[in-house]
Amino acid sequence: MDGARQFGAGLGSAATAPLDDLNLRRQHIPTVLLQAEANPYDLRNLNQCATIGAEIARLDEALGPDTDEPPPPDGSFLSERAADAAAAAALDGIRDAATDFIPGRSWIRRLSGAEQHSRHVQSAIQAGRMRRAFLKGVGMQRNCAPPAAPAWFRPRGRSQR
């Protein structure tokens, strides 16, 4: 995405950041992360490599690519990446300016429940990452090919289906 488009797309979110602090707008937690938070080691209905891979794909959709995945080639030039970085920095500045005018912001976040919700979001993300790593380990143990195992893993002989 070019810097100008990125800036335009993120401007509304940066300017309305105080709504998050006042708990008037909440970040959505995907169902797959809530399930991971409730039971990160659940293996029900995950008895085949294909089902393990499908669950990992659901987690990837919610979390983004795992650290073992190479970044997709974006074909961008250095100048485009610099423009994206500049847009991100400008949006951070706007977000900071929009939230700095709130006196006692940390207290407001605690009293409004925004801080608790933010912690819940982070907990769900951590549980999702933990579940994805666990499932990739199970996939390796069962000799599954990626994506039901880490990208670097090569199954021995025939992989399970």
N, CA and C atoms as a LAMMPS dump frame, in Angstrom:
ITEM: TIMESTEP
0
ITEM: NUMBER OF ATOMS
483
ITEM: BOX BOUNDS ff ff ff
-5.0000000000000000e+02 5.0000000000000000e+02
-5.0000000000000000e+02 5.0000000000000000e+02
-5.0000000000000000e+02 5.0000000000000000e+02
ITEM: ATOMS id mol type element x y z
1 1 1 N 0.861 -1.171 0
2 1 2 C 0 0 0
3 1 3 C 0.899 1.223 0
4 2 1 N 0.552 2.207 -0.826
5 2 2 C 1.39 3.398 -0.841
6 2 3 C 1.101 4.254 0.389
7 3 1 N 2.071 5.09 0.732
8 3 2 C 1.993 5.868 1.97
9 3 3 C 0.762 6.737 2.075
10 4 1 N 0.379 7.399 0.989
11 4 2 C -0.787 8.297 1.029
12 4 3 C -2.068 7.519 1.287
13 5 1 N -2.203 6.382 0.619
14 5 2 C -3.403 5.56 0.842
15 5 3 C -3.435 5.01 2.265
16 6 1 N -2.277 4.553 2.754
17 6 2 C -2.189 4.04 4.123
18 6 3 C -2.56 5.133 5.119
19 7 1 N -2.068 6.326 4.881
20 7 2 C -2.367 7.443 5.77
21 7 3 C -3.862 7.734 5.756
22 8 1 N -4.453 7.802 4.582
23 8 2 C -5.887 8.077 4.465
24 8 3 C -6.736 7.004 5.112
25 9 1 N -6.328 5.733 4.941
26 9 2 C -7.098 4.626 5.511
27 9 3 C -7.022 4.622 7.039
28 10 1 N -5.895 5.027 7.59
29 10 2 C -5.721 4.982 9.044
30 10 3 C -6.068 6.26 9.766
31 11 1 N -6.348 7.328 9.028
32 11 2 C -6.611 8.628 9.645
33 11 3 C -7.827 8.588 10.566
34 12 1 N -8.906 7.994 10.119
35 12 2 C -10.118 7.929 10.95
36 12 3 C -9.881 7.174 12.239
37 13 1 N -9.175 6.058 12.139
38 13 2 C -8.892 5.253 13.329
39 13 3 C -8.004 6.011 14.311
40 14 1 N -7.006 6.715 13.792
41 14 2 C -6.101 7.475 14.663
42 14 3 C -6.836 8.624 15.339
43 15 1 N -7.682 9.311 14.597
44 15 2 C -8.389 10.466 15.155
45 15 3 C -9.45 10.06 16.166
46 16 1 N -9.997 8.867 16.032
47 16 2 C -11.046 8.423 16.961
48 16 3 C -10.493 7.519 18.064
49 17 1 N -9.176 7.503 18.24
50 17 2 C -8.555 6.685 19.294
51 17 3 C -9.129 6.965 20.683
52 18 1 N -9.531 8.211 21.007
53 18 2 C -10.126 8.422 22.333
54 18 3 C -11.381 7.587 22.586
55 19 1 N -12.072 7.18 21.532
56 19 2 C -13.248 6.326 21.719
57 19 3 C -12.86 4.985 22.336
58 20 1 N -11.649 4.498 21.997
59 20 2 C -11.158 3.27 22.61
60 20 3 C -10.906 3.498 24.097
61 21 1 N -10.315 4.642 24.435
62 21 2 C -10.003 4.953 25.83
63 21 3 C -11.266 5.071 26.676
64 22 1 N -12.318 5.589 26.092
65 22 2 C -13.579 5.765 26.816
66 22 3 C -14.441 4.508 26.75
67 23 1 N -13.933 3.458 26.11
68 23 2 C -14.612 2.178 25.968
69 23 3 C -15.912 2.319 25.17
70 24 1 N -15.939 3.296 24.268
71 24 2 C -17.099 3.479 23.402
72 24 3 C -16.943 2.692 22.102
73 25 1 N -15.725 2.263 21.832
74 25 2 C -15.44 1.426 20.666
75 25 3 C -14.489 0.339 21.147
76 26 1 N -14.813 -0.91 20.814
77 26 2 C -13.992 -2.029 21.262
78 26 3 C -13.439 -2.8 20.079
79 27 1 N -12.216 -3.269 20.251
80 27 2 C -11.596 -4.115 19.239
81 27 3 C -12.257 -5.486 19.3
82 28 1 N -12.662 -6 18.141
83 28 2 C -13.304 -7.305 18.05
84 28 3 C -12.27 -8.413 18.262
85 29 1 N -12.625 -9.422 19.05
86 29 2 C -11.758 -10.577 19.257
87 29 3 C -12.339 -11.727 18.444
88 30 1 N -11.597 -12.24 17.447
89 30 2 C -12.114 -13.347 16.638
90 30 3 C -12.434 -14.581 17.481
91 31 1 N -13.456 -15.297 17.07
92 31 2 C -13.92 -16.483 17.791
93 31 3 C -12.802 -17.501 17.987
94 32 1 N -11.967 -17.703 16.968
95 32 2 C -10.9 -18.692 17.071
96 32 3 C -9.937 -18.345 18.208
97 33 1 N -9.74 -17.054 18.489
98 33 2 C -8.864 -16.661 19.594
99 33 3 C -9.55 -16.85 20.935
100 34 1 N -10.855 -16.608 20.994
101 34 2 C -11.597 -16.864 22.234
102 34 3 C -11.592 -18.352 22.557
103 35 1 N -11.718 -19.191 21.522
104 35 2 C -11.672 -20.64 21.729
105 35 3 C -10.288 -21.067 22.206
106 36 1 N -9.253 -20.464 21.644
107 36 2 C -7.887 -20.788 22.062
108 36 3 C -7.653 -20.364 23.506
109 37 1 N -8.229 -19.243 23.88
110 37 2 C -8.087 -18.761 25.254
111 37 3 C -8.776 -19.71 26.232
112 38 1 N -9.918 -20.25 25.823
113 38 2 C -10.677 -21.154 26.693
114 38 3 C -9.994 -22.513 26.834
115 39 1 N -9.391 -23.02 25.756
116 39 2 C -8.773 -24.346 25.81
117 39 3 C -7.693 -24.451 24.724
118 40 1 N -6.473 -23.959 25.005
119 40 2 C -5.437 -23.927 23.972
120 40 3 C -4.933 -25.304 23.529
121 41 1 N -5.158 -26.339 24.324
122 41 2 C -4.628 -27.668 24.002
123 41 3 C -5.714 -28.638 23.557
124 42 1 N -6.853 -28.134 23.146
125 42 2 C -7.971 -28.97 22.708
126 42 3 C -7.622 -29.656 21.385
127 43 1 N -7.756 -30.977 21.345
128 43 2 C -7.481 -31.732 20.129
129 43 3 C -8.732 -32.414 19.568
130 44 1 N -9.904 -32.071 20.103
131 44 2 C -11.132 -32.673 19.569
132 44 3 C -11.259 -32.37 18.079
133 45 1 N -11.598 -33.399 17.311
134 45 2 C -11.806 -33.314 15.866
135 45 3 C -10.552 -32.895 15.098
136 46 1 N -9.405 -33.006 15.711
137 46 2 C -8.143 -32.678 15.04
138 46 3 C -7.284 -33.938 14.945
139 47 1 N -7.84 -34.96 14.304
140 47 2 C -7.154 -36.239 14.241
141 47 3 C -6.511 -36.502 12.882
142 48 1 N -6.562 -35.539 11.978
143 48 2 C -5.937 -35.676 10.665
144 48 3 C -5.106 -34.428 10.372
145 49 1 N -4.119 -34.61 9.532
146 49 2 C -3.263 -33.473 9.158
147 49 3 C -4.085 -32.345 8.523
148 50 1 N -5.064 -32.709 7.716
149 50 2 C -5.881 -31.695 7.042
150 50 3 C -6.667 -30.854 8.046
151 51 1 N -7.203 -31.472 9.087
152 51 2 C -7.967 -30.706 10.073
153 51 3 C -7.053 -29.85 10.94
154 52 1 N -5.859 -30.357 11.231
155 52 2 C -4.879 -29.544 11.977
156 52 3 C -4.477 -28.339 11.13
157 53 1 N -4.204 -28.567 9.851
158 53 2 C -3.841 -27.479 8.945
159 53 3 C -4.95 -26.447 8.818
160 54 1 N -6.208 -26.905 8.788
161 54 2 C -7.338 -25.972 8.689
162 54 3 C -7.452 -25.108 9.94
163 55 1 N -7.221 -25.71 11.111
164 55 2 C -7.27 -24.933 12.363
165 55 3 C -6.128 -23.923 12.412
166 56 1 N -4.959 -24.324 11.948
167 56 2 C -3.82 -23.396 11.898
168 56 3 C -4.122 -22.259 10.925
169 57 1 N -4.788 -22.564 9.817
170 57 2 C -5.155 -21.516 8.848
171 57 3 C -6.12 -20.511 9.475
172 58 1 N -7.068 -20.988 10.296
173 58 2 C -7.995 -20.083 11.003
174 58 3 C -7.216 -19.168 11.946
175 59 1 N -6.238 -19.737 12.64
176 59 2 C -5.42 -18.937 13.552
177 59 3 C -4.558 -17.941 12.774
178 60 1 N -4.011 -18.373 11.638
179 60 2 C -3.22 -17.463 10.808
180 60 3 C -4.06 -16.285 10.326
181 61 1 N -5.319 -16.56 10
182 61 2 C -6.2 -15.487 9.535
183 61 3 C -6.425 -14.444 10.628
184 62 1 N -6.541 -14.909 11.87
185 62 2 C -6.775 -13.993 12.985
186 62 3 C -5.498 -13.303 13.454
187 63 1 N -4.368 -14.009 13.39
188 63 2 C -3.116 -13.513 13.971
189 63 3 C -2.125 -12.964 12.952
190 64 1 N -2.304 -13.294 11.701
191 64 2 C -1.291 -12.98 10.702
192 64 3 C -0.335 -14.149 10.609
193 65 1 N 0.644 -14.068 9.715
194 65 2 C 1.551 -15.205 9.528
195 65 3 C 2.399 -15.481 10.766
196 66 1 N 2.726 -16.751 10.935
197 66 2 C 3.576 -17.176 12.038
198 66 3 C 5.018 -16.751 11.756
199 67 1 N 5.841 -16.759 12.785
200 67 2 C 7.225 -16.321 12.626
201 67 3 C 8.039 -17.268 11.754
202 68 1 N 7.58 -18.508 11.571
203 68 2 C 8.323 -19.448 10.725
204 68 3 C 7.991 -19.281 9.244
205 69 1 N 7.031 -18.426 8.93
206 69 2 C 6.64 -18.189 7.539
207 69 3 C 7.469 -17.056 6.96
208 70 1 N 8.015 -17.245 5.761
209 70 2 C 8.737 -16.132 5.137
210 70 3 C 7.751 -15.043 4.734
211 71 1 N 8.153 -13.793 4.826
212 71 2 C 7.237 -12.727 4.428
213 71 3 C 6.938 -12.836 2.935
214 72 1 N 5.69 -12.572 2.538
215 72 2 C 5.366 -12.657 1.115
216 72 3 C 6.094 -11.558 0.352
217 73 1 N 6.56 -11.881 -0.841
218 73 2 C 7.228 -10.833 -1.627
219 73 3 C 6.199 -9.786 -2.036
220 74 1 N 6.447 -8.557 -1.655
221 74 2 C 5.463 -7.521 -1.957
222 74 3 C 5.823 -6.73 -3.2
223 75 1 N 7.015 -6.941 -3.719
224 75 2 C 7.416 -6.272 -4.947
225 75 3 C 7.537 -4.765 -4.808
226 76 1 N 7.582 -4.276 -3.577
227 76 2 C 7.642 -2.824 -3.4
228 76 3 C 9.081 -2.341 -3.492
229 77 1 N 9.204 -1.087 -3.817
230 77 2 C 10.498 -0.447 -3.895
231 77 3 C 10.821 0.184 -2.55
232 78 1 N 12.083 0.485 -2.346
233 78 2 C 12.53 1.107 -1.106
234 78 3 C 11.781 2.411 -0.847
235 79 1 N 11.528 3.187 -1.892
236 79 2 C 10.821 4.459 -1.709
237 79 3 C 9.388 4.229 -1.226
238 80 1 N 8.742 3.141 -1.689
239 80 2 C 7.378 2.832 -1.234
240 80 3 C 7.388 2.419 0.231
241 81 1 N 8.386 1.618 0.609
242 81 2 C 8.476 1.21 2.018
243 81 3 C 8.748 2.413 2.902
244 82 1 N 9.552 3.365 2.425
245 82 2 C 9.828 4.586 3.187
246 82 3 C 8.555 5.418 3.329
247 83 1 N 7.762 5.505 2.278
248 83 2 C 6.502 6.248 2.337
249 83 3 C 5.543 5.583 3.321
250 84 1 N 5.505 4.244 3.325
251 84 2 C 4.654 3.53 4.279
252 84 3 C 5.101 3.804 5.712
253 85 1 N 6.411 3.804 5.945
254 85 2 C 6.936 4.076 7.289
255 85 3 C 6.599 5.505 7.717
256 86 1 N 6.7 6.441 6.79
257 86 2 C 6.375 7.837 7.107
258 86 3 C 4.889 7.977 7.424
259 87 1 N 4.038 7.292 6.677
260 87 2 C 2.596 7.334 6.938
261 87 3 C 2.285 6.745 8.304
262 88 1 N 2.936 5.624 8.646
263 88 2 C 2.712 5.003 9.952
264 88 3 C 3.14 5.938 11.078
265 89 1 N 4.266 6.618 10.901
266 89 2 C 4.755 7.559 11.917
267 89 3 C 3.79 8.735 12.064
268 90 1 N 3.27 9.234 10.95
269 90 2 C 2.313 10.348 11.009
270 90 3 C 1.03 9.92 11.711
271 91 1 N 0.562 8.707 11.428
272 91 2 C -0.653 8.211 12.089
273 91 3 C -0.427 8.03 13.588
274 92 1 N 0.751 7.553 13.954
275 92 2 C 1.07 7.429 15.387
276 92 3 C 1.04 8.797 16.052
277 93 1 N 1.557 9.806 15.369
278 93 2 C 1.541 11.168 15.912
279 93 3 C 0.125 11.687 16.099
280 94 1 N -0.729 11.428 15.128
281 94 2 C -2.132 11.867 15.237
282 94 3 C -2.828 11.123 16.371
283 95 1 N -2.593 9.819 16.471
284 95 2 C -3.199 9.011 17.54
285 95 3 C -2.74 9.527 18.904
286 96 1 N -1.446 9.817 19.021
287 96 2 C -0.923 10.339 20.288
288 96 3 C -1.541 11.696 20.623
289 97 1 N -1.64 12.572 19.62
290 97 2 C -2.224 13.9 19.85
291 97 3 C -3.694 13.789 20.24
292 98 1 N -4.407 12.855 19.62
293 98 2 C -5.835 12.691 19.914
294 98 3 C -6.059 12.151 21.32
295 99 1 N -5.148 11.338 21.819
296 99 2 C -5.328 10.761 23.151
297 99 3 C -4.664 11.594 24.242
298 100 1 N -3.687 12.424 23.896
299 100 2 C -2.977 13.224 24.897
300 100 3 C -3.853 14.298 25.532
301 101 1 N -4.898 14.725 24.824
302 101 2 C -5.72 15.8 25.388
303 101 3 C -6.642 15.293 26.499
304 102 1 N -6.724 13.983 26.692
305 102 2 C -7.592 13.435 27.735
306 102 3 C -6.84 13.484 29.064
307 103 1 N -7.293 14.318 29.999
308 103 2 C -6.614 14.353 31.303
309 103 3 C -6.904 13.068 32.084
310 104 1 N -5.902 12.547 32.73
311 104 2 C -6.088 11.322 33.514
312 104 3 C -6.443 10.14 32.639
313 105 1 N -5.85 10.069 31.466
314 105 2 C -6.195 9.025 30.491
315 105 3 C -6.098 7.622 31.077
316 106 1 N -5.045 7.348 31.841
317 106 2 C -4.889 5.997 32.378
318 106 3 C -6.022 5.656 33.35
319 107 1 N -6.455 6.638 34.145
320 107 2 C -7.573 6.398 35.059
321 107 3 C -8.871 6.203 34.292
322 108 1 N -9.07 6.99 33.254
323 108 2 C -10.278 6.845 32.443
324 108 3 C -10.315 5.472 31.797
325 109 1 N -9.166 5.003 31.298
326 109 2 C -9.118 3.676 30.68
327 109 3 C -9.474 2.593 31.7
328 110 1 N -8.999 2.743 32.926
329 110 2 C -9.323 1.752 33.961
330 110 3 C -10.795 1.81 34.336
331 111 1 N -11.302 3.006 34.575
332 111 2 C -12.687 3.161 35.016
333 111 3 C -13.698 2.797 33.933
334 112 1 N -13.36 3.049 32.678
335 112 2 C -14.298 2.764 31.589
336 112 3 C -14.303 1.286 31.195
337 113 1 N -13.305 0.525 31.643
338 113 2 C -13.204 -0.88 31.255
339 113 3 C -12.349 -1.085 30.018
340 114 1 N -11.865 0.009 29.416
341 114 2 C -11.056 -0.107 28.207
342 114 3 C -9.743 -0.832 28.485
343 115 1 N -9.145 -0.576 29.631
344 115 2 C -7.881 -1.235 29.982
345 115 3 C -8.092 -2.738 30.137
346 116 1 N -9.18 -3.123 30.795
347 116 2 C -9.483 -4.545 30.984
348 116 3 C -9.724 -5.217 29.628
349 117 1 N -10.46 -4.546 28.736
350 117 2 C -10.712 -5.126 27.423
351 117 3 C -9.405 -5.245 26.635
352 118 1 N -8.542 -4.259 26.742
353 118 2 C -7.255 -4.305 26.058
354 118 3 C -6.429 -5.497 26.549
355 119 1 N -6.447 -5.737 27.856
356 119 2 C -5.742 -6.903 28.41
357 119 3 C -6.36 -8.2 27.901
358 120 1 N -7.695 -8.232 27.768
359 120 2 C -8.37 -9.429 27.259
360 120 3 C -7.966 -9.687 25.806
361 121 1 N -7.899 -8.645 25.006
362 121 2 C -7.467 -8.784 23.607
363 121 3 C -6.056 -9.376 23.563
364 122 1 N -5.14 -8.826 24.365
365 122 2 C -3.757 -9.318 24.378
366 122 3 C -3.682 -10.762 24.865
367 123 1 N -4.5 -11.12 25.853
368 123 2 C -4.541 -12.487 26.358
369 123 3 C -5.026 -13.45 25.275
370 124 1 N -6.04 -13.056 24.527
371 124 2 C -6.574 -13.9 23.452
372 124 3 C -5.535 -14.069 22.342
373 125 1 N -4.81 -13.017 22.022
374 125 2 C -3.756 -13.102 21
375 125 3 C -2.667 -14.057 21.468
376 126 1 N -2.258 -13.929 22.716
377 126 2 C -1.218 -14.813 23.255
378 126 3 C -1.689 -16.263 23.251
379 127 1 N -2.936 -16.517 23.628
380 127 2 C -3.475 -17.875 23.62
381 127 3 C -3.519 -18.426 22.197
382 128 1 N -3.868 -17.583 21.236
383 128 2 C -3.895 -18.02 19.841
384 128 3 C -2.513 -18.397 19.339
385 129 1 N -1.514 -17.609 19.698
386 129 2 C -0.139 -17.927 19.305
387 129 3 C 0.323 -19.239 19.943
388 130 1 N -0.015 -19.407 21.218
389 130 2 C 0.36 -20.616 21.927
390 130 3 C -0.319 -21.841 21.283
391 131 1 N -1.608 -21.713 20.943
392 131 2 C -2.336 -22.822 20.321
393 131 3 C -1.744 -23.153 18.957
394 132 1 N -1.417 -22.143 18.18
395 132 2 C -0.843 -22.392 16.855
396 132 3 C 0.476 -23.148 16.992
397 133 1 N 1.329 -22.741 17.923
398 133 2 C 2.603 -23.432 18.135
399 133 3 C 2.361 -24.872 18.592
400 134 1 N 1.417 -25.071 19.499
401 134 2 C 1.077 -26.412 19.974
402 134 3 C 0.611 -27.287 18.815
403 135 1 N -0.28 -26.756 17.993
404 135 2 C -0.811 -27.554 16.88
405 135 3 C 0.273 -27.884 15.857
406 136 1 N 1.195 -26.971 15.625
407 136 2 C 2.294 -27.27 14.706
408 136 3 C 3.194 -28.358 15.294
409 137 1 N 3.372 -28.358 16.613
410 137 2 C 4.126 -29.434 17.262
411 137 3 C 3.42 -30.764 17.137
412 138 1 N 2.103 -30.781 17.307
413 138 2 C 1.316 -32.006 17.124
414 138 3 C 1.444 -32.472 15.675
415 139 1 N 1.378 -31.525 14.744
416 139 2 C 1.523 -31.879 13.334
417 139 3 C 2.875 -32.498 13.038
418 140 1 N 3.927 -31.969 13.641
419 140 2 C 5.261 -32.557 13.455
420 140 3 C 5.299 -33.964 14.03
421 141 1 N 4.74 -34.14 15.219
422 141 2 C 4.73 -35.453 15.862
423 141 3 C 3.993 -36.474 14.998
424 142 1 N 2.95 -36.022 14.322
425 142 2 C 2.161 -36.918 13.465
426 142 3 C 2.689 -36.973 12.041
427 143 1 N 3.846 -36.357 11.808
428 143 2 C 4.522 -36.382 10.519
429 143 3 C 3.697 -35.704 9.417
430 144 1 N 3.034 -34.632 9.764
431 144 2 C 2.233 -33.867 8.803
432 144 3 C 3.119 -32.88 8.047
433 145 1 N 2.714 -32.594 6.843
434 145 2 C 3.4 -31.575 6.053
435 145 3 C 2.839 -30.201 6.425
436 146 1 N 3.61 -29.144 6.19
437 146 2 C 3.062 -27.796 6.404
438 146 3 C 1.816 -27.599 5.546
439 147 1 N 0.856 -26.887 5.992
440 147 2 C 0.803 -25.936 7.098
441 147 3 C 0.447 -26.562 8.448
442 148 1 N 0.258 -27.903 8.493
443 148 2 C -0.061 -28.548 9.763
444 148 3 C 1.191 -28.754 10.611
445 149 1 N 2.305 -28.236 10.172
446 149 2 C 3.586 -28.291 10.875
447 149 3 C 4.337 -27.014 10.49
448 150 1 N 5.448 -26.71 11.151
449 150 2 C 6.21 -25.511 10.77
450 150 3 C 6.635 -25.56 9.298
451 151 1 N 6.799 -24.4 8.702
452 151 2 C 7.127 -24.304 7.276
453 151 3 C 8.424 -25.024 6.933
454 152 1 N 9.361 -25.082 7.854
455 152 2 C 10.661 -25.705 7.59
456 152 3 C 10.631 -27.221 7.71
457 153 1 N 9.562 -27.782 8.3
458 153 2 C 9.5 -29.217 8.587
459 153 3 C 9.255 -30.02 7.311
460 154 1 N 10.026 -31.08 7.128
461 154 2 C 9.828 -32.001 6.01
462 154 3 C 9.471 -33.363 6.596
463 155 1 N 8.279 -33.868 6.292
464 155 2 C 7.867 -35.168 6.851
465 155 3 C 8.809 -36.29 6.402
466 156 1 N 9.002 -37.251 7.294
467 156 2 C 9.818 -38.426 6.996
468 156 3 C 8.947 -39.43 6.244
469 157 1 N 9.44 -39.926 5.142
470 157 2 C 8.672 -40.924 4.379
471 157 3 C 7.356 -40.348 3.922
472 158 1 N 6.299 -41.073 4.171
473 158 2 C 4.952 -40.597 3.796
474 158 3 C 4.336 -39.822 4.95
475 159 1 N 3.793 -38.664 4.65
476 159 2 C 3.117 -37.911 5.702
477 159 3 C 1.71 -38.426 5.866
478 160 1 N 1.162 -38.242 7.045
479 160 2 C -0.213 -38.654 7.308
480 160 3 C -1.162 -37.728 6.583
481 161 1 N -2.304 -38.189 6.334
482 161 2 C -3.347 -37.379 5.667
483 161 3 C -4.338 -36.875 6.648
